[in-house]
Amino acid sequence: MTPREPATSRARPRARPAAAKARPQTFSIRAGDPERLGAHWTGAGTTFAVYSSVASKVELCLFLDGREARAPLPMRTRHVWHGFVEGIGPGVEYGFRVYGPWQPDAGLRCNPNKLLLDPYARYVRGDEVPGTAPLPYVPGESQEMSNEDSAGAVPRGVIADETFDWGDDRLPDRAWTDTVIYEAHVKGFSQQHPDIPPELRGTYAALAHPASIEHFHAIGVTAIELLPVHAFVHDALLIARGLRNYWGYNSIGFFAPHAAYASDAGRGDPVREFKTMVKALHAAGLEVLLDVVYNHTAEGNHLGPMISMRGLDNQAYYRLVDGDPQHYMDYTGTGNSLNVRHPQTLRLILDSLRYWVTEMHVDGFRFDLAVTLGRANGHFDGWSSFFAAVQQDPVLRRVKLIAEPWDLGDDGYRL
């Protein structure tokens, strides 16, 4: 991917109404739980927690009755800002605004004018809208902070209802020697399938349709490996050309199933539709593997948008160039590489993997550009913190793990 410049207005999708220009509403908030990152509905309200070691203040933003309401998260525990809001639950959109230093030449990029997506959001709604609003800097002046509000131009987290009746579902746990993997794109597999109802084609529900299962059994496969289903955005440069990101290797939410792959009936709850798909495939004796992209995010290089991690804690989440921290190390060809050396970034990836196994019941993972995850001081280390953590993890070490054995860095081919 090329550096992301501000896009033209050609083929621009319609933006959501921007946050009201009047003074934002407020709401009551008290201390929450710093151990549960993300947004979690308790039945009485929702806890929120987000990591930032550089913030001087973090505001929680709730979108209520079409308007943005803000309140500072009241507590900070070991760089985790947290709070609890009574009376709100599933379906409410939310985000964060981070106050702190704006010093791009030092790798510090806090800008409270930009709404930030929760890295732990279970449900992500919306997309990046091409234009200048998502950019944290003034176009043409990359060191000058933008004052343009981005609330109407970036994706938002949605509080999810995580309850689900799994019944007697269990991982098929098929031996590697008996495994035959079928790689599939959620949309592409069924978009033109004549035996699947048109309203289900291209969705999670279509993969679990009896016609799909019959096909999988007929060709003798035992596992379905899904191309990326983590929430992703469509590159501004593609949208400006009237195109879309078909393959999904542009993740922005490591916990959320991509909402556009839910059927019309399930689009308000892609989490539930994904779980229903997994349950049906397991009942048919089929494993579900995910192609996961933890090596970079959709925020691109220093000219890219501010959607989530860049504004929360740029130095923690991204590998910056030694001696030139305004720029990003790029082992991936996409503009940035995640800083897996940092404890919080490593935790984010491991928490995501465990979530997909324990809560979404998937059976394994194929790691895109896995070599990047094993780079310590620029060089690949087969016993880096990431690989060591996975090997000893009681949840992850028992599922199927597949590594793509290369990246674009030095000595990047590591079969």
N, C-alpha and C positions, 0 to 999 in steps of 0.2 A: 504494500500500500504506500502511496505517496504522502508527503506532509500535507496536512489538512489546512487549506486556506479558507477564508470566508467564502461561502458558496454564493452563486448568483441566485436570482429569484426564479429562474426558469425551472419549471416542474416542481415548484415548492409546494409541499403539502400544507394544508390549513393548520395554523397553530391553534392550540387551546387558548381561550381567553387568558390574558396575562393576569397575574395577581393584581387585585385592586390597588389603584394608586393611592387611595385614601389610607390613613393610618391602619395597619393590620389589626384585626381583632386579637384579643388575648383569651386565655383560658386558664383554669386552675390546674396546677401540676405539683406533685410532691415527689419525694425521693423514690427511686425505683430499685431495680436489681442489677448491679454491675456485672454479675456473672453470666447473664443471658443477653448476649449481644443481639441486636435487631429489635423487632416489634413483636410482642407476644400478648395475645388476648387471654385474659384470665377468667372471663365470664362477668367480672365486675368492672373491667376497664382494660387498659393496655399498658404494659411496661415497654419502655424504650431505652436502648443503650447503644452508644456508638463510641468508637475509639478515636481519639485525637490527642497526641502528645504536644501539639504546637498551639492549640486553640487557647484563647483567653476567655472565650464564651462560645457556647453552642446553643443555637435556638432550634427547638422542635417546631416544625411548620405543619399544621393540619389544614386540610382543605374541606371546609364545612359550608354547605349551602352555596357552593360556587365561589366562596371567598377564602382567602388565606388567613389563618389565625396563627399567631406565633407566641411562644413563651420560652424563656431560657430553661434548659435542663438544669435543675437546681443542685445536683450533686456531681462531684468528680471523685472517682476512686481508681487509683493507679491508671490514670489517663483515660478512663472510661467515664463518659458523661451519661447520666441516667436520670430517668424520671418515670412517674406513673400518672396516667390521666384516667380519671374515673368516668365511666359511662360511654366510652367510645369502643368500637369493636370492628369486626370484619367489614370490609368494603370502603373504609375511610382511607383516602390518599394522604400520604405524608412525605416529608423530606426534612433536611437539615440545612441550616446556614451556620457557617463557621467564621468567627471573628478571630483575627490573629495577624501575624506579620505577612506583608506582601513584599517579598524580596526575591524575585525570580532568579537573580544572579547567585543567590545563596541556596536555591532550591526550595524556598518558602513561598507558597502560593495560596494563601488564605484570601478569600473574597466573599464577603457576606451578601453581595448582590446576586450570587449564584446559588440556586437551589440544588442541593446535593442528594443523590440517591443513596439510601442505606445499603452498604455492601452486603448486609445480612437479610435484605428484604426477601420474603418468601414469594411475593407476587409483585411483578413490575408491570406498570401500565404506561403506555405512551411511547414516544420515540423522540430522538433528537430532531429538531426542526432546523433545516439549513438557514444560515444567516449569522449575524454577529452576536445574537443574544447568548448562545452557549459559550462564547469565547470569554475567558477571564481577563483578557488584555484588550487594549484599544487596537483595532486592526491597523497594521503598519507601525505600531509602537508596542512591541511585545513586552517592554518593561513597565508600561503604564497600565495601572489597574482599570478595568472597565467598570463603569457604574450602571451599565444596562442590566435590568433584571431579567433572569432567565426562567422564571417559574412557568411560563407558558410554552417553553421551547425545549424542555428536557423531560425524560421519563421520571415517574414518581413511584415510590413504594406504595403498596396497598396492604393494609392489615388483613391477614389471611385467617380463615377458619381452618385450623389444622386438625380438627377432629375427623376421624374416618374409621369406618368399621372394616377392618382387614379380615375378619372372620378367622378361618384356619389357614390363611396364606402363609407360605413358607418358601424360602429360596430353594429352587430345584437342586442346587449344589451338585451339578453334574461334573464329573471328572474331566480334566483337560483332554485326556486321551479319547473321550467320547464326545467332544465338543466340536460342532460345526457352526461357524459364525456367519450370519447374513448381515451385511452392512446396509443400512437403509436410511433414507432421508424422510422425515415424518411427512412432509408435504408431497414430495415426489413419488413416494411409494404408491399412494392411493389416489392422487389427484385426478387420474383418468380411469380408475378401476371401474369397469362396467357393473360389477356385482355389489358395489358399495353405494348406498344412497348418496345422491349428490350433496346433500347437506352435511354429510360426514367426511367427504373426501378431503384429503390433505390434513387430517387431524390425528390427535392421539386416539380418539374414539375409533377412527377407521382402522388403526393398527390392531385394535382388539376385536374388530368385527369378525364374525364366523368365517366370512369369505377369505380374510387375510390369514387366519389361523389354519384354515384348510390348505391354503397355498403353502404356508411354512412347513406343514407336515408332509405335504406331497413332495416337496423338493428335499426333504430330509435334514433341514437345519435344526439346531437345538438352541441357538441363542440369537437374539436380534440386537445388533450394535447400532444405536441411533447416532447419526451425525448430530452436531451440537444442538442441544435443546436448552442450554442455559439462556436466560434472557439476553438478547443482543439488540443492537441498534443498527440502522441502515446508514452507511457512510454518507456524509454530506455530499462528497464528490459524486457518488453514484446517484443520489437523489437528484442532484442538479442536472444530471444527464438523462433523467427519466428512468433510472434503473433501480434495482433493489439488491440487497445482500442476500443471495439465495442460500448460501451454504451455512451461514451462522457463525463463522469463525471470528466474531467480533463481540465477545462477551462483555456484559456490563453488570450482570447479576448472577453470582455463582450458586445461589440457593433457589432461584425462581425458574420454573419451567416457562419457556417462551410462550407468551399469552396468545400470539397469533396462530399457534398450532392447536388451540382449543376450538371445538366446534361452536357454532352459534349458541347452542343450548348450554355449553359449558364455559363460554368465554368469560363469564363473570366469576368463574372459579377454575382456572387452569390447573391448580394444585389437585383438586378433587378428580378432574378428568384424567390427569396423569396417573394418579394412584389407581383409578379404576382400570386403566389400560394395563398397568403392571399386574394387578390382581388377576385379570382375565388371561394374560399371557402365561403367568405362573400356573394357573389352573390347567392350562393346555400343555404344561411341561416345558415351557420355553423360558429361557433366561433373558434378562434385559441388561445390556451393557450400554454405557454412555461414552461417547467421544467428548472429552472435556478439555477446555482451553484455559489453563491456569498460568500460561506463560506471559500473557499480556492482556490489556483491556482495550476497550474502544476509545479511550481518551487520546490515543496517538502520541505524537511527539510534542515538543514545546509550543508548537503552533496549533495544537489540537484543542478540543472543547474541554470545559470543566463540567463533568457530569456527576462524579462521585469521589473516588479515592484521591484524585489530584487536589481537590479542595479540602478534603478531610485531613490528610497528613501525607503530603507529597513525598517527603523524605523517607517515610516508613514504608510506603506501599510500592515505590518504584526504584529501580536501579538507576542512579544518577552517575554522570561521568565524573570520575575522580578529578578534582582540580577545576572542574567546569560544571557545577551542579545545576546550571540552568538548562542543560541538555540531558537527554536520557540515553542510557545504554540500550542498544537495539540489537538483540540476538535473534529477533523474530521476524524482521522485515516489516513490522507494522508501526514502528515509531517508538515503542517502549517495551520494557521487560519488567515483570514484577520482581520485587526485591525479596526473594524467598529467604534471604539471610536474616531478615528482620523477624523477631519473634511474633509480632502481630500479624504479619503477612503469612507466615507459616501457619499460624493458628487459623487464620481465615480459610486457607486451603484445606487444612485438615478437618476443620469444623464442617466445611461444605461437603467433603467426601463422606464423613460420618453421617451427615444429615441425609444424603441420598441413599445410603445403605439402611440406616435405622428407621427413618421416617418415610422414605419413598420406596423402600424395599428393592432397590436395584441390585444387580448381581456382580457388577464389576465396572471397570473403567479402561478406556484407551486414552493415554495421555498425549495430547498434541505437543509436538516439539519438547519431548521430555528432557532432552539434554539441558535446556534452559533452566529447568527446575533443579538441576544438579550442579549448577555453576556457583562456586564459592567466590574466590578472588579472581573471577574471570575465566577460570579453567574448570573443566568438568571434573567432578568428584563423585564416583559411584557410591560413596558412603557419605554424601553431603547430608545436611540436617533433614532435608525433605525425605530422601530415600531411607535414612535411618529411622525417622519417625514413623513412616508407613510400615516398615518391617516389624517394628515392635508394637504397633497399635493392635489391640485385641479385636477390634472391629474390622479394620482394613486389611490385615494380613490374611484373612480367610476368604476374601472375594477375589475374583479374577482381575488381574492387573496386566495391562499391555502398554508398552512404551514405544512411541515413535522415536527412533534412535538418532535424531539429528536436530541441529538448529543452524543458524547462520553465523555463529561465532567461530573463533579459532578452534581447530580440532573438533568441529561440530558433529562429525559422523561417528557415533559410538554404538555400533551394533552389539 
